[in-house]
Each structure stands twice: as C-alpha cells, then as structure tokens.
Amino acid sequence: MPHLFIRGLSAEQVKSISIPLVEELAELCACGTDNFTLEVVNSTFIFEEKEVPGFPFIEVKWFERGQQVQDQFAQIVTKHVHLLSIPEVEVAFSAFLESSYYSNGKSFAAV
C-alpha cells in the first residue's frame, strides 16, 4: 500500500529505478511489489517569476510500520535517487490510520 508521490524527477528517471527500488522496499516491508504505487507528480516550480528545475521531494503515504522501518525505507529511496546522480533528495512520510482508510467502502480496521 505504500504510495510514493514523486516531485522533481522525470517519469523516465523514476522508470529507470522503479524495479530495484520497489523490490528492495517490498523486501523491507515484507509485502509484494504489487502493493506499491509510484506516482510522478508533474509540478511547475517557480522562483522570482521564472520556471526553475524542481527539487527532488518524495512523499510516502502508508500505514505506520515503526521508526526503524521508516528510517530504512527513507535510506533505500535516497540511495536509488542518488544513483541517478542527484546529490540531494527529501523524503516525508504521512501515515494513514487503518480505521480511516477504505477499500470498496470497507474500512481496513474491519479486515
């Protein structure tokens, strides 16, 4: 279920790291690779009335898995972005409560 919203990287860049990134994250989270969604968010970045290149920022929305797993997840994401010769990236996490997440009208807390 982890959903990665990726800004500041092109779709082609994300495609090039998608398989090894998701495989490593799936192993860490002990789930299948089909549980992950990578979404490249096309944003226009503005500074001083000009369009400028975006800064790599990855927002992860998921169910809480503890600080240790979160730290390792961020390290894995950072490593794969660095492999694109991008020296800096930021990763932020937002956790869903199972009682606030629904699939086909059914709460994950009830599953």
Beta strands, then each sheet from edge to edge (+ up, - down):
strand 1: 3-7
strand 2: 37-40
strand 3: 45-47
strand 4: 50-52
strand 5: 57-63
strand 6: 90-96
strand 7: 102-103
strand 8: 106-107
sheet 1: 2+ 1+ 5- 6-
sheet 2: 3+ 4-
sheet 3: 7+ 8-
end
